[in-house]
Amino acid sequence: MTNRSRAWRRRKARLILGKIQGTKDWIINQFEDSKTKPGVAVKPRKAFKAKKAQDLRRAWQLNEDLVDGIAG
């Protein structure tokens, strides 16, 4: 028999319990009607707006690529 530590047993227990909980949640979601619950709708994400520093880095990288002949 292999000698297992208490930490190993706790990790395995968390793994198994997490799988059981995930399965339980999945089964419950099969029978729930998401339209009847308020606040279930996913919030729309805001469009990503690049910061000035990011724009400068991109411009610098494009210029370097043009000089090296990689881009275009």
C-alpha positions in Angstrom: 0.0 0.0 0.0 1.2 3.5 -0.9 1.8 5.9 1.9 -0.3 9.0 1.2 -0.1 12.2 3.2 -3.0 14.0 4.7 -2.5 16.8 2.2 -2.8 14.4 -0.7 -6.1 13.0 0.7 -7.4 16.5 1.2 -6.5 17.4 -2.4 -8.3 14.4 -3.7 -11.3 15.0 -1.6 -11.6 18.6 -2.9 -11.2 17.4 -6.5 -14.0 14.8 -6.1 -16.3 17.2 -4.2 -15.7 19.9 -6.9 -16.6 17.4 -9.6 -19.8 16.4 -7.7 -20.7 20.1 -7.3 -20.1 20.9 -10.9 -22.3 17.9 -12.0 -25.0 19.0 -9.6 -24.9 22.6 -11.0 -25.0 21.3 -14.5 -28.1 19.1 -13.8 -29.9 21.9 -12.1 -29.2 24.2 -15.0 -30.8 21.7 -17.4 -34.2 22.1 -15.7 -34.1 25.9 -14.9 -35.7 28.4 -17.2 -33.2 31.3 -17.3 -35.8 33.7 -18.7 -37.9 33.6 -15.6 -35.0 34.7 -13.3 -34.4 38.4 -13.0 -30.8 39.5 -13.4 -29.6 36.4 -15.3 -28.9 38.3 -18.5 -25.2 38.8 -19.2 -24.1 42.4 -19.0 -22.7 43.6 -22.3 -19.0 44.2 -22.2 -17.6 47.6 -23.0 -15.6 47.9 -26.1 -11.9 47.9 -25.4 -10.3 51.3 -25.7 -6.5 51.3 -26.1 -4.6 53.6 -23.8 -2.2 56.1 -25.2 0.9 54.2 -24.1 -0.5 51.1 -25.9 -1.0 53.0 -29.1 2.5 54.3 -28.9 3.9 50.8 -28.4 2.0 49.5 -31.3 3.1 52.3 -33.6 6.7 51.8 -32.5 6.5 48.1 -33.2 4.9 48.6 -36.6 7.6 51.1 -37.5 10.3 48.6 -36.4 8.6 45.9 -38.5 8.5 48.1 -41.5 12.2 48.9 -41.1 13.0 45.2 -40.8 10.8 44.4 -43.8 8.5 42.1 -41.8 5.2 44.0 -42.3 3.8 44.8 -45.7 
